[in-house]
Amino acid sequence: MSDLPPFSGDNPRCAKCGMRGAHTEWVPYRPPVYNGRAAERKAQPEHLRRACIRCGYRWQEDIVHS
């Protein structure tokens, strides 16, 4: 599990304008990148990237866990 908001279904509501429906893109897991001393980029969990079809507001959500 991650710190992302839970999956909101196939017809999500935009938090900004209230419109139902969003473009959805799956983003795969990205491991951390190190520069030899510390992480330059933290690991990014597998998640969904959403964008409202009306206003373009963007947000991220967790994937469905079965």
WOCORLIN-V922240 format. One record per helix or strand. SS is the DSSP state (@ for helix, = for strand). FROM is the first residue (numbers start at 0). LEN is the number of residues. If there is no record, write none. Layout:
ss = (SS & SS)
from = (FROM & FROM)
len = (LEN & LEN)
//
This chain:
ss = (= & = & = & = & = & = & = & = & = & =)
from = (4 & 12 & 19 & 21 & 29 & 32 & 38 & 43 & 46 & 57)
len = (1 & 1 & 1 & 6 & 1 & 2 & 3 & 1 & 6 & 4)
//
